């Protein structure tokens, strides 16, 4: 729940940044980076809910939670790198999100009560968001050339100092 809240709030905050420098991919990528860093820090400073996501048979749960938190912080930071590293970071993040998905399935199927999360249908609803986060990691880190070919990039004129949709670039 915290992850989704940070993601949405940070996306809205990116609209306070100069418009001609960021397209929607960049805004979502920045929001995702912030959400990943917050999630990673949560693993380190409030590990209990993350420990509860691991079945009892998983060895060294504390180490796993710390390592996954460090990975989330690192991946969030890597989303800020320039291309082509950014694209690789998005693909690695997508793979990471797929890799941790079984922990979310475990919580839903086993009916595990997780500190700070509502029970009931919430763990099941949460499962539906994971594919969206995977998609967002891939979509938001695509290279500009690929987005331009698909007609999704409208800020190129700003790169040459032209006016775009009523916004004069400086």
C-alpha positions, -999 to +999 in steps of 0.1 A: +000+000+000+029+023+008+045+015-025+014+025-045+009+056-024+045+068-030+043+059-067+011+080-072+022+109-051+056+111-067+040+109-102+019+139-093+049+158-079+067+153-111+042+177-127+058+205-106+090+200-126+095+218-159+071+202-184+092+204-215+120+182-200+099+152-190+074+131-209+050+106-193+075+078-194+100+099-175+075+110-149+064+074-142+101+062-142+110+089-116+079+079-095+088+043-097+124+050-087+112+069-056+088+041-047+115+015-051+139+034-028+112+039-002+103+002-003+139-007+000+144+016+030+113+000+046+129-034+042+159-021+062+142+000+089+109-018+093+115-054+083+087-072+101+061-070+073+086-083+048+097-111+071+060-121+073+059-125+036+083-154+037+072-189+044+087-205+075+107-229+054+127-201+038+163-201+053+179-169+066+148-147+062+165-116+078+193-118+053+168-122+024+148-092+035+180-070+039+193-081+005+160-075-012+158-041+004+193-032-008+184-045-043+153-023-043+173+008-034+199+000-060+173-007-087+154+025-078+187+045-082+195+026-114+163+039-130+179+074-129+209+063-150+211+075-186+204+051-215+213+024-222+219+015-186+184+028-177+168+002-201+188-026-185+177-014-150+141-015-161+144-051-173+163-062-142+137-045-120+109-063-140+127-096-134+131-087-097+094-079-093+086-113-109+110-130-086+094-116-054+059-123-066+057-157-050+060-141-016+028-120-023+011-152-035+021-169-003+005-141+018-027-143-001-030-181-003-019-188+033-039-160+047-009-145+065-016-114+086+010-088+077+016-059+101+004-026+086-016-042+059-054-047+058-065-083+057-095-097+039-093-094+001-064-069+002-037-096-004-056-109-034-062-074-048-025-066-043-016-095-066-032-077-095-009-047-091+023-067-095+020-072-132+012-035-136+045-027-117+064-051-140+049-035-171+057+000-157+093-009-151+096-020-188+075+007-203+089+036-185+125+028-193+122+024-231+146+044-252+134+076-268+141+062-303+117+033-297+090+056-282+095+080-311+089+052-336+057+044-318+045+080-319+046+083-281+073+110-278+061+145-283+089+164-266+115+160-293+108+195-306+117+209-272+151+194-276+156+217-306+140+247-288+107+247-307+073+253-293+053+222-283+016+222-274+017+258-263+049+253-242+078+274-252+111+256-245+140+275-231 
